[in-house]
Amino acid sequence: MYPIDFLYRAARLHPQRTAIEAGDTALAFAGLLARVQAYASALQQADPAAGSRVAVCAGNSVDHIVALLSVLAAGKTWVPLNTRNAVPELDRTLAFTAPSIVVGDADLVAKLAVPAGAHVLHTGADMAALIERNRDRQPQRHERSMEDAQAIKFTGGSTGVPKGVQQPCRAWTATVLSHIHAYGLTEADRYLVAAPVTHGTSTYLLPVLAQGGCIVLPAENKPPALLDALRNRGITITFMPPTLLYMLAAHEDGGTKRFPALRHLVYAGAPMPPHKIRMVRECFGNVLETSYGQTEAPQIVTVMRADDFQDEAKWTSVGRPGLLSDMAIMDPEGRLLPPGEVGEVVVRGDLIMSGYWQQPEKTAETIVDGWLHTGDRGLLDERGYLFLKDRLREVVITGGFNVYPVDVESVLDEHPAVHEAAVFGIEDDKWGEAVHAAVQLKPGATLDVQELIAFAKARLGSVKAPKQVHVYEQLPRSVAGKVHKVTLKADINARLASTRTSAPTQGDPA
């Protein structure tokens, strides 16, 4: 069963149910399928080859969703282009993947270096005209292997140069089934699009549609519009990064705080400190959930359901394995570890990628004996809950001791002046690596960095406490909203290099 077959099945079972809602526009499943088949036919006319790549660069919209589904229906490979990426990065992706078709919003595509010979198709009126011209056509069905790439998605690059992850058809099908099982999706579900279609939202579209549910596009992606939709448009499920959740909770403070239909408020992509979990739950109720996965093994490797969050002892966990997840903890010698021991999180099965696009050596380093090495460190407890410690290469080894940045960040985030903290190691002549922290303050807050270091020492001891603290007005972030530690470390190393002949500017040099 190909991923697009979930849409075909839903359209047969629920032809008149609303599939997509955007403002006053409601598109039924029958109408959505007609658009998808017509546009898929147009894509095949532009390039008949099975599996060829189609890059899509557009904001969140009905047209974007139709374009994505049409790529699947045409038997082609989706290459998402995040509109928040810098143009040079998008151009690099285009040059690397060499798509035969580029679909997108006209103003965005005009900025790109489209590969020579590629067909350019615009959304909006041009898409509508193409659909109308192909209204009675159906795309040719290509019998591709389930190992063939359904998408090439690029890693966030928070720890290095992005890589093109080939997500095969089997991984997409596994993702659909995992979501339906994890959240108990039904035809009554209404999903609010809050994250970009190019990222987290793409993993929710087919699961919701497969069950006859509805995809709801907000008027705009700002807290007032999102909160209005959550309260007044019957939203049952949504996904967003923690930073957006914090904005919504802050905006909602003192408001009605009633979200009658909401059952699943899912976050992922970054950990949420316990005090922030409490804040979000106080605002939205017992609906907070999280899942763990990565581009190489898309959601859901593990899932932490709302009922799990009733136990505060589990708040630092990312839950237990999903329906189709085979996950374990492995030591550097390739031995699987028992509960309670820290090692690398490894995953195998239908959920994992087939490999990195045109990087066989990277693929061989990452998939060994069928196990995908995630680069994340963690442990499983006796009940099967996964507790992440950090990225494998972000573990700070200081004076012979391992320090996991997430442990330090959780404490720093508790300080009343700190909005968010990022912790990492900086080369140090004495310690090998010294623990450094960069912090973004809450609006209007001031900070004595020595007091913050003492605050951390009192809770963590002197080994784990940061030796220096660097204050930023805004922490640098990736396009996915994660703190970009590569940029931070480069900036701080440059600062340190320029001040080595003078007194340290901030922090405790001891």
Secondary structure, 3 states (H helix, E strand, C coil): CCCCHHHHHHHHHCCCCEEEEECCEEEEHHHHHHHHHHHHHHHHHHCCCCCCEEEEECCCCHHHHHHHHHHHHCCCEEEECCCCCCHHHHHHHHHHHCCCEEEECHHHHCCCCCCCCCEEEECCHHHHHHHHHCCCCCCCCCCCCCCCEEEEEECCCCCCCCCEEEEEHHHHHHHHHHHHHHHCCCCCCEEECCCCCCCCCHHHHHHHHHCCCEEEECCCCCHHHHHHHHHHCCCCEEECCHHHHHHHHHHHCCCCCCCCCCCEEEECCCCCCHHHHHHHHHHHCCCEEEEEEECCEEEEEEEECCCHHHCHHHCCCCCEECCCCEEEEECCCCCECCCCCCEEEEEECCCCCCEECCCHHHHHHHEECCEEEEEEEEEECCCCCEEEEEEHHHCEEECCEEECHHHHHHHHCCCCCEEEEEEEEEEECCCEEEEEEEEEECCCCCCCHHHHHHHHHHHHCCCCCCCEEEEECCCCECCCCCECHHHHHHHHHHHHHHHCCCCCCCCCCC
